[in-house]
C-alpha cells in the first residue's frame, strides 16, 4: 500500500502582504504595498509577487507583478525564475527574471533578483530583513535594500552601477497570529551616476519619511 506524503510535503497556499503602508514627510504622502503568495510543497513552488503605490489622494502610478517558479536547493535557499510585468507606469514593460531567496536562522531573510527587459536592459535589486524580538508580541524590523543597473539610461534618469538604496526600521505589533501593525521610518537616496543625473535635473536626491501601516498573512 502506497504511503501518503509527509504533511510538510503536501502542496499548500501561503503568503500575504508584508506591508500596506503610508509614508509622510516634508508635505508628501505616499502609499505602498508589497505582497507575495506561493502555492507548492517544500521543494517546488509557484509564486506571485505584487507591489506598487502612488501619492495619497492621487492615482496609482506604480504597479508591478512577478510570476515565478521556485525550487528549493536547501532548507534555507530557493532559486527562482520567471517573468515580471510593470502595469504602471507607461510603457508597460516586461522582463525575464531570475532570483534567489534565503534565510539565516529564524531572524534574517534575504533576496536578490536580476531582470532582463524586452529592450535588452539589465537591472536588479536585493534586500535583507532582520527581525529582533522585544516581547512575544512586539519586534523591531530593520531592513536594507539596493537597486542597480548594468547600463545608463539617461532618458529615465538611471545611471550605471548602484542606482538607489533604502534603509528602514519598523516597530511591529502582533495583533494576532495573522495580522500586525507597525510604525517606523524609511530613508531613501539615489546613488552614484543616478544621483548625478538627478542633481543635474534639479530633482530630489534623498528623503526621510515616517511610516505607518499593517501586514497580514493567510
C-alpha positions in Angstrom: 0.0 0.0 0.0 1.4 3.4 -1.0 2.1 5.8 1.9 0.7 9.3 2.0 3.3 12.0 1.6 4.5 13.6 4.8 2.5 16.6 6.0 5.2 19.1 5.2 5.4 17.9 1.6 1.8 18.5 0.8 1.1 21.4 -1.5 -0.4 24.4 0.3 -1.2 28.1 -0.3 0.7 30.6 1.8 1.7 34.2 1.8 0.2 37.6 2.5 1.1 41.3 2.4 4.4 42.2 4.0 3.2 45.8 4.3 0.4 48.1 3.2 1.6 51.5 4.4 1.5 55.2 4.2 4.7 57.3 4.2 4.7 61.0 5.1 7.5 63.6 5.1 8.0 67.3 4.1 4.5 67.7 2.8 4.5 64.5 0.7 2.3 61.5 1.5 2.5 58.2 -0.5 1.0 54.8 0.0 2.8 51.5 -0.8 2.1 47.8 -0.8 4.2 44.7 -1.1 2.8 41.2 -1.1 3.7 37.7 -2.1 1.8 34.4 -2.4 3.0 30.9 -3.1 1.5 27.5 -3.8 3.6 24.4 -3.6 5.4 22.0 -1.3 8.8 22.1 0.4 10.6 21.7 -2.9 8.6 23.3 -5.7 6.6 26.5 -5.5 4.7 28.8 -7.9 5.0 32.4 -6.6 3.1 35.6 -7.3 4.6 38.9 -6.0 2.8 42.2 -6.3 4.0 45.7 -5.3 3.1 49.2 -6.1 1.9 52.6 -4.8 1.3 56.2 -5.5 0.7 59.6 -4.0 -2.1 59.7 -1.4 -5.2 61.2 -3.0 -3.8 60.7 -6.5 -3.8 57.9 -9.0 -1.7 54.8 -8.5 1.5 55.3 -10.6 3.5 52.1 -9.9 2.1 48.6 -10.2 4.3 45.6 -10.7 3.7 41.8 -10.7 6.2 38.9 -10.7 5.3 35.3 -11.5 8.0 32.8 -10.6 8.8 29.2 -10.2 10.8 28.4 -7.1 13.0 25.4 -6.5 14.4 24.8 -3.0 18.0 23.7 -3.1 18.4 23.5 0.7 16.3 24.2 3.8 17.2 27.9 3.6 17.7 28.7 -0.1 15.3 28.9 -3.0 16.2 29.6 -6.7 13.7 31.4 -8.8 12.9 32.0 -12.4 10.0 33.7 -14.2 8.7 37.0 -15.6 7.9 40.5 -14.3 5.4 42.9 -15.8 5.0 46.6 -15.0 1.4 47.6 -15.3 2.3 51.2 -14.4 3.9 53.5 -15.4 3.5 53.6 -19.1 5.0 52.0 -21.2 4.1 48.6 -19.8 7.5 46.9 -19.8 8.0 43.1 -19.4 11.1 41.3 -18.1 12.6 37.9 -17.8 14.0 37.4 -14.3 16.0 35.1 -12.1 16.5 35.4 -8.3 17.3 33.7 -5.1 15.7 33.9 -1.6 17.2 32.7 1.6 17.3 32.9 5.4 19.8 32.7 8.2 18.3 31.2 11.2 14.8 32.4 12.1 15.6 36.2 12.2 17.4 37.1 9.0 15.9 36.8 5.4 17.4 38.0 2.2 16.6 38.1 -1.5 18.1 39.2 -4.8 16.8 39.5 -8.4 18.1 40.3 -11.9 15.9 41.5 -14.7 16.3 41.5 -18.5 13.8 43.8 -20.2 12.3 43.3 -23.6 14.7 46.2 -24.7 17.7 44.3 -23.6 18.3 46.3 -20.4 19.7 44.5 -17.3 18.8 45.7 -13.8 18.4 44.2 -10.4 17.7 44.7 -6.7 18.4 43.0 -3.4 17.1 43.2 0.2 17.9 41.9 3.6 15.5 41.9 6.6 16.2 41.3 10.3 13.6 40.7 13.0 14.6 41.4 16.6 12.0 40.3 19.2 11.3 42.6 22.1 8.4 40.8 23.6 6.1 37.9 22.4 4.0 40.5 20.5 6.5 43.3 19.7 9.6 43.2 17.4 11.9 45.6 15.6 12.4 45.0 11.9 15.3 46.9 10.3 15.8 46.3 6.5 18.1 47.5 3.8 17.5 47.4 0.0 19.6 48.4 -3.0 19.0 48.5 -6.8 21.4 48.5 -9.7 21.6 48.9 -13.4 24.1 47.4 -15.9 23.8 50.4 -18.2 23.0 54.2 -18.2 19.5 55.2 -19.4 19.7 59.0 -19.3 16.1 59.5 -20.5 14.9 57.6 -17.4 17.3 59.2 -15.1 19.0 55.9 -14.4 22.8 55.7 -14.2 25.1 52.7 -14.5 26.0 50.9 -11.3 24.1 51.1 -8.0 21.1 53.4 -8.6 19.3 53.8 -5.3 19.1 52.4 -1.8 16.7 52.4 1.1 17.2 51.8 4.8 14.1 51.5 7.1 13.1 50.3 10.5 9.6 49.3 11.7 8.3 48.6 15.1 5.8 45.9 14.6 3.0 44.8 17.0 1.4 41.4 16.5 -2.4 41.9 16.9 -3.0 38.2 16.4 -1.3 35.2 14.6 -2.2 36.7 11.2 -2.2 40.5 11.5 0.4 43.0 12.6 0.5 46.8 12.7 3.6 49.0 12.7 5.2 52.4 12.8 8.7 53.4 11.6 10.9 55.5 9.5 12.4 55.0 6.0 15.3 56.8 4.3 15.8 56.6 0.5 18.6 58.1 -1.6 19.9 58.0 -5.1 23.4 56.7 -5.6 26.4 57.4 -7.9 25.6 58.1 -11.5 21.8 58.2 -10.9 22.4 60.8 -8.2 24.4 63.0 -10.6 21.7 62.7 -13.3 19.0 63.7 -10.7 21.1 66.6 -9.4 21.5 68.0 -13.0 17.7 67.9 -13.4 17.1 69.6 -10.0 15.3 66.6 -8.6 15.3 65.4 -5.0 18.3 63.3 -4.2 17.1 61.7 -0.9 14.2 61.7 1.5 13.3 60.5 5.0 9.7 59.7 5.8 7.6 58.5 8.8 5.9 55.1 8.1 2.7 53.6 9.4 0.7 50.6 8.2 -0.1 46.9 8.7 0.7 43.5 7.3 -1.1 40.2 7.2 -0.7 36.6 6.3 -3.1 33.9 5.0 
